[in-house]
């Protein structure tokens, strides 16, 4: 990264109601007449976390008590290159106030899509909406699926991928109908793997296999989310190029489902994550205890086939 890149610490501040704090940028400043997440420039020798704590105190009178990395973004505007170090702040003290006269507003997460943000903030909006857990469900019968989905919902899972290996179209139709109804009823995002040939069944959210990802030249036309499976730099770059919302990167560690696959390891996982502006889930031998490592590497959370079903 060049020395003239503007380094910025950004805070995604949430309150007890789960609302997110945003601030209005006046027309007179760069990327003005838009909303943004609070934060500010890093001073010489300052860490991103240190800058975040200082800026939120100066701008909002807010004392950070709990924060973690959410996502890092590199973006080139026509006149400026920026690096955003984004942190999720879910514990703070002090009444939030506008110390610099800026307009601030608490907004429900689902309402963020109705606000105009600078282009560099788009991936932040996605990262805020996505949970930290992404189970992959491979049940091959309706009876099995009727046990698995309620178990996941009981454990507060909000994002699920259906990747059953069923071949019979009639059985697949039955599973899709049940999974779609159940997830909608419980406010869970259901991602359907592109390997499932669903015919005319309406799919709101699609998860692309790496093979299907590499065969595309544009984002699939679906109503909701588009995810993708990636295993290397080329696939990550393709996912970003066609505009997917998030990816799964695998395998980070050894896995029983693909024992022949060479693990990426945490250092290489971190290196790959840093090269794209997309929320990235870690897959491959993941457990809930790996979340801290994923966050430290800039990842969104953990994905898994078995880890969430115990």
N, C-alpha and C positions, 0 to 999 in steps of 0.2 A: 504494500500500500504506500502511496506517495506521501511525502511529508506535508503536503498542503491539504490533506483530508481533514475535514472538520470532525473532531471527536466529540460525541454528545452522549451524555447519560440520560436515560429516559425512565420514568417511573410509571408503571401500571398500578395505580393505587386503588384498592377495593375497600369498600366499607362492609359493615356487618350484614347489610342487605344484598351484598354481592354486586353492588353498582360500581361503576368505574368512573374515576375523576378525569375530566377532560377540560382543556382550556382553549379559548379562542385566540387565534393569531390575527392581529389587526392587518388591514390592507397594506400598511406602510412597510411591513417587514418581508423578508424572503419567505416565499410560499405563504403569503398572507391571505386573509379572508378564508381561512380554513381552521378546523379544529385540530388539536394536537394533544398528546399525552405530556404531562409536565416534566421538566428537566432542564438541562442546560449544558453548556460547553465544559469540557474538562480543562482545568488549569494545568500549567506545566508541572509535571511530576505527580499529578493526582491520579488515583485509580478511579475506575468507573463507579465503583461503589461509594468511594469517598465523595466524588462529585455529586452523585445522586443524593446522598444524605445532606450535603451542603445546600444544593439547589432547592430541594424540597423545603428545607428549613427557611431559606431566604425568601422564596416565592410564596409559600403557603403556610408558614408557621408550623410545619408538620415535623415531628420527630420520629424518624424511622426506627421501629423496634423489631421488625422481621421482614426480610427481603431475600429473594433468590434470583439468579439469572433466569430470564425467560427466553430471549432470542437476541442474536446480534445481526445487524443488517448493514450491508454495504450498498450504497445507492449513488448513482451518478445523475445529478440534475444537469440541465444544459449549461449551468454556470457554476456548479458547485458539487464536490464529491463529499459525501458524509458517511460516517460510521456511527451507527446508533447502538449503544450498549443498553439493552432493555432489561429492566429488573421488575419483577412482580413484588409489590409491596402490600402485604396483607395484615401487617400489624404496625400501628403507629399511635402516637399520642398527640394531643393538642387539637383544638378546634381548627379546622381547615379554613383559611381566610385568604383573600386576594391581596397580598402585601404589595404587589406591583400594579394594582388596578385592572388586571386582566379579568375577563369574564370567565368564570369557572362553572362547571355543571356536573352533577352526579347523574350518570346515565346507565340504565339497565344494559347488560351485555348484549342482549338481542337487539337493542335499538342502535348500536354503534353503526350498523350498516346504513343508517339514515343520515349520517353526518359525513361531511366532506373533510378528508384528511389529506395531507401531502402524500405523494405517491410512495415515499419511503415507509409510510406507516401502514400500508395495506397488509403486509405480513404480520404486523403486530396485532391488528384486528383479528386475523385468523387465529393467531396463537392464543389470544385471550379467550376466544370462544371454544377452543379445543381442550378437552380434559387431559389429564396426565396418564390415563390408562386406556389401552386400545386392545381388548381381547379379540382373538380370531377364533370363530366358532366353526367347527367342522363336523357337526352332528349329521349323520346320514339317515336319520329317521325322525319322524314327527314326535314320537314319544320321547326320544332323547332330547330333542330341541325344547320340548315343553318342560323339561327339567332344567336345562342349561340356562335359558334366558331368564326365568324368574330368579335363579341363583345369582346371576350377574347383577340384575336390578336390585336385589336385596343388598348387594355390596356396593351400591351407588355408582355402578358403571353407566356412562352416558354416551359411549361410542362403541359400536360393535361391528365387526366385519363377518359376514356370512361367506364361508369358503368351503361348503360341503362338496364332496367328490361324487355326489349322486349323478347317475347318468339318465335314469328314467325321467322323462319330461313330466309325466303325471305326478310323480313323487316330488320333483323339484317345485312344481307349481304349488303343491300343498304346503311345502316348507316356506316358500316365499310369501304365500298368503298369511300364514300364521305369524311369521317373523315380522312382516310389515305391520300387521294389526297390533301385535304385542308391543313393538317398539314405539309406534305412534302413540298408543295409549299411555305408555310410561315415559314419554318425552325422551326417548333414546334415539340417537342418530344411527340408522342401520345402513352400513356400507355393503354393497353387493359386489363380490369379486367378479371381474370381467371374464374369468375362465368359465363362469356359469353361463351357458347359452340360454338366456331367459326368454327368448322369443319376443312376443308382444307384451310381456309383463312389464308394467310401468316401474322404472327404477328411478328413485329420487336422488340417490347418492351412490357413486360408483368408485370402486377401488380397482385400479389397473394393475394387471400383472406386468412385470418388467418387459415381457415380450410384446404385449399389447401397447405398452407405453412407447416403446421404441418404434412401433409401426405407425404412430400418429404424427401429424404435422400441425395439429391444433387441439385445443381442449375439447373433450367430448361434450355434446349438448345435453346436459342433464340439469334438472331444476336446482339441485343442492350441491353437496360437497363432491369434490373429486380428489381421491388419494391415489398413491402409486407405490409399488414395491421397487426398491432400488438396491443395488449391490456394489456399485462403483461410481466413480466420478462422472462418467459419460451419461449414465442413467439419471443421476441427480441433475445434471445440466439440462437434459432433455425434459425432465419434469418441470423445472423452472421455466424453460423456454415456452412450453405449451400452456403454462399457467395453472398447474395443479395447486390445490390448497394445502396439502401436506404430503409427506412421504414416510415410508417405513424403510429403514436402512438395516441390512442384515448380511451375514450374521455377525453380531458384535462379539459373542462368545460361542463356544461349542454348543451344539444343539443335538438332541436325540433324533429329531425329525430329519436332519440333514448332516449326519456325522462326517460325510466326505468333504463338506464345505470348510474352507480355511477361514477361521475367525478374523475379523477386522482388528479387534483389539480396541481398547479405549482411546489410545493416542491417535490412531488412524481414523477412528470414528469422529473424534473431535476435529481433526484436520478437514475431513470431508464436510462436516456440518458447517464449518466456517466459510465454505466456498459457495454456499447457496443461501438465498433469502427465503427459505421455506421452513415451517415447523417440521422437525424430524423426530420420528419415534425410533427408538432402538429396539431391535428384534434379534432373538437368538440367545437362548439361555437366560432370558431376563426374569428377574423376580422383583417384587415390590421394594426390596432392600437395595436395588440398583438405581432407584430414582435419584438419589443424591449425586451419584456419579454421572448420570445422564444430564442432570441440570448443570453440573460443573463443566460438561463438555458442550453446552449450548443446545442440548436436545429438548424436545417437547415433553417426552415421557417414555413409558415402556409399552411395548406391544408383545403379545404372546399367545400361544395356542393352549398351553396347559397351565401356566402360572396362575390364572385367575379362576380356575375351576376346582381348586382344593378347598 
